[in-house]
């Protein structure tokens, strides 16, 4: 097997491979994004999505270059996702990423929403389109999702563009283009997919930047199970020969706005505690004790505190200004303490 088609099982091995091509990522990135951060985000996705370990290093790198070309960070605030298609990884822009690219152009704005049973909602089309939505008790319940809508407005225009579809129409649309059956990412990301479908209809009437047009190409490719790559600064569709597997579970609209923050809590909401007869003492609750607990863990796992801080920042467990563990709030310290051992390989590769 050639190096380009190698499949990596350890985060450190993947990072070593990606580092060799960091220049390609840096060339594709806009000035406000950092190539080292993009590689760390790829590593986090690799660690939290086991099926990515079956994908070739070449396809993971290609996906990162596509994300870089679009200026979208995978796994952050719903901007986009690294989706495994058996041995091929592809970058799929999220609806938040598409909205951000349009809004950042300064020429138009757009937004999208989901309607659930019990919501007060109405819309109208025609010469005076409008949309009004008041969430009810079932808002956010995926089993109660009944409609999705998107609105867009060109700067200086008096009227918005409104698109609203019942979920039955969304699934008919999906089934019309879906060539991969239940492996399609809409089965595990239903709301994300549905909101993006109507948003793409609205974007047809909005002015497009080069980045937005490239993102739409990548989104359309993922719709039919294909991947994408950058060719001469332009994102192009690439046919995927193999059938895709299930994408990682979605984390729609977390309160802190970081959609793909790692959440490794137990089903009852309590933080994971090590199991087995050799389990260490329970994680402390006081901030000072937490800091010491994490530092002891760092020593036992041969990790440096700066590496842990970078991992915590990438996952939204602390602010960008935090320099040491003592700067991190209690909630962030608990997240670090609960996850440091399980993700030691990823942290060590930073």
N, C-alpha and C positions, 0 to 999 in steps of 0.2 A: 504494500500500500504506500502510495506517495505521501510526502509530508503534507501537501495541500489537502489531501482527502482524509487525513488522519482524524480519528475520533478520540477525543480526550475524555478521560474519566475523572481526572483530578483537576480542581480549579487552578492549582499552581502551574500545571502543564499547559492548560489553555491560556493562562495569562502570559506565559513565556512565549507561546506562539503568537498571541495578539501583539505583544510588545515589539516583535520583529517587524510588524506592519503598522506601527503606530503613526508613522509618517503619512500613510494613506488616509487614516482617520483624521489626522490633524489638517490635511489639505482640504478635506470635505467639510470640516466644521466651520460654522460662523465664528467670528472673533470672540463672542461672549461665552463660548463653551470651551471646556478644557478636555483635551484628548485623554488624559489620565483618568478623569472622572467618567468618561464614556466607557473606558475599558473596565473600570471598577463596577459600573452598572451592569455591563455584560456579564461580569463574573458573578454578581448577585443573582441575576436571572438564571445563570447556569447552575448555581447552587440550589435555587429554590424550585427549579423545574427539571426533575430527573430526566425527562425524555430528551432534553437538550443534549444530554451526554451521548445520545445515539446519533446526533447530527455531526456532520463534518466540520472541522475547524474552518475550512474555506467558506462554508455557508454562514457560519456565525459571524465571521469577519465581514462578509459581504453585507449582512444585515446591519451590522454596526456602521458600516460606511453609508448605507442608505439612510439610516437614522441620522447620522451626522450631516449628510447632505441636506436633509429636511430641517435640521436644527431641533430635533425632537429627542428627548431622553427616554429610553426604554424603561418601563417600570416605574416612572415617576409621574404622579398626578394624572394618570390615564393618557399621557401623551402618545404612548405606543407600547407594543408588546413584541417580544421575541417568541414566535410560535413555531414549535417543532413539526415539520412535515416528514415524519419518519427519519430519513437521513439528511433532510434539508431543513435548515432554519430560515425563517423569513420574518421580516419586520412588518408588522401591521399597525398603521397609524390608528390611534383611538379617536373618538369624536372630540375629546378635549383638545387633542393635538391639532385637529383640523380647524376647530374654532379659533384656537390660538394663532394659527398661521394666517387666517383671514383677518382677525382683529389686529394683528401686528402690522398688517399692510397699511393701516391707517386710511383705507379707502372704503371699508364697509365693516359691519359687525354682524354677528350671528349668534344664536343660542338654540338650544334644543331641550326638550323636556319629555317626561313620561307620565302618563295618566293611569291611575289605578282605580279599581272599583271603589265608589264612595266619594271620589273627588268631584268638586264642582268645576265643570269645564265646558266651554263652548268655543267654537271658532266659525268663521265665515270666510268664504273666498269671494271672487268677483272684483268689482272696482274699488271696494273699500275693505280689503282683508284685515282680519283681526283675530286675536287669540287671547282668551282669558282662562286662567287656571288657578283654582284654589285647592290645595291638597287636603285630603281627608284622612281618616283614621288608618286606612290601608296603604298610605303612601309609602313606597319603598318595598312593599311586599311583592317579590317576583311572581308569586302565584296569582296575584291580582292585577297584573299588568294588562291593560286593555287597548290603549292607544299610545302612539308616540307622535311628537310634532317637532318642527323646527321653524325658526323665523330668522330672516335675514333682512338687512336694510343697508342700501348703498348710501354713503354719506351725501347729504343734500337732497335725498329723495323723501317725499312726503309719505309714501306708502311702503309698508314692509312686504316681503315675499313670505308667504305662509304655506307650509306643507304639513298635512296631518294624515296619518294612516292608522286604521285599526290593525291590531296584531294579526288578524287573519290575512290581511293584504301583505304584511311583512313576511309572513311565512310562505305565502304563495310566491312572492318575489324571490325569497331564498331558494325555494325548491326549483324554481325555473332555472337558476344559474348554478346551483350546487351540483358539483360533479364528484363529491367525495362522501356523500351520505352523512351519517351521524358523526363523522369525524370533523365536520365543518365547525369552526370555532363558535358559531352562533348558538350551539347547543350548550356550551358552558359559559358563554357571555351573552345571554339573550338581550338584556337591556342595552348593553354597549352596542351590540350589532344593530338592534332596531333603531336606536337613536341616530346611529351613523347613516343608516339607509335613508331616512328622511332628510338628514342634514345634507347628504350628497345631492339630493334633488334641489335643495335651495341653492347650493353652491353653483349650480349651473347658471344661475342668474346673477352671480356676484363677480366682481372683477378679481382676476386670479394673478397672484404673484407666481414667480417661477417655482418657489418652494411649495406653494399650495397645489400647483398643477402637478408637481412631482409626487406629492403626498396622495393625490387622488389616483394617480397611476398605480401607486403601491397598494392603495385600498382596493381598487378594482381588481388587481391581480390576485389579492388574497380572497376576494369574493368567489373566485372560481378555482381556488386551490393552487394557484401559481405563486411563485416568489418573484422578487424584483432585485435589480442590481443597478449600480451607477455606471453609465457608459458616457464618457465625455462630459461629465457634469449633469447629465440628464438621467432620471430614473426610468428604467425600461422593464417591461414584464419579461419574466423568464419562466418557461414551462417547467413544472416540477414533474419528473418522471414517476416518482413514487407516491403512494397514497399517504395522506397526512394522518397523524395520530391526534389524540385529544390535546388541545392546548391547556396551559395551566389554568387553575380556577381563577375567576375574575374577582376583583375587589372593588366593586363599584362605589365611587363617591364616599370615601371615608371622611369623617368629619375634619381631619386635619389637612385634607386636600392632597395627600400623598397616596395615590390610589394603590400603588404596588409596594407599599411598605411591608416588610416581612412581619407576619404576625404568627408567632409560634406558641400561642397560648393554648391551654388545654380546652376541650369542648365546654367545660363548665365556666370558662372565663378566667380560671386561676392560672398563674404562671407555671410553666413546666418545672417540675422538680426531678432531679436525677432519680432513677429507679435502681433497685437491686441492693444486695447486701453491702456493697462497697460504696453506696451513695454518700456524698459529702453532706455536711451540715446544710440545713435549709437556707435559702437566700434570705439575708437580713432585710429589714424594712427601713432602718434609719439611714439617711444619706451618707453619713460618715462611715458607717459600717459597710454600706454597699460599695463605696469607693475602695475600701481596703479589701473587701471580698473579691472585687474584679481585679485588683492589682495582684492578689495572690494567684488568681486564675491565670493572669497573663504570665506570671513567672513559671507556673507549672506547665503551661502550654507553649512556652517559649515564644510569646507574642510581645510586641512592643506597644506601649500605651498610644503612641501616635497612629499606629495601624488600627487599633480599636476605635480611636476617635474618628478616623476617616470612614470606617465602616458604619459607625453610628450616624455620622452626618449624611452619608449616602442613603440611609434608610429613614431619615427624618426623626431620629430619636433625640437629637439635640440640635441647637442652632449652629449656623455656620461659623459664628464667632467663638464658639467653645474651643478652648485649646487643650484643656486637661479634663480628666474625669471629675475633678472638683467643681468644674463649671457647669456640669450637666444636672438637670433637674431630677428629682426622685423618680418620676415616671420613666425617664430615659435610662436612668441607671438600672432600674428593674428590668427593662427590655434587654439591655446589654448583658446583665448577669444571667438572664434566662437563656440567652442565645449564643453566648461567646464560645462555649465548648462545641456545640453542634456545627458552628460555622468557622471553626479554627483554621481550616485549610484555606477558605476564602480570605479570611483576615490576614493570614500569613503571606498570601500572594500579593497583598497590596504594597 
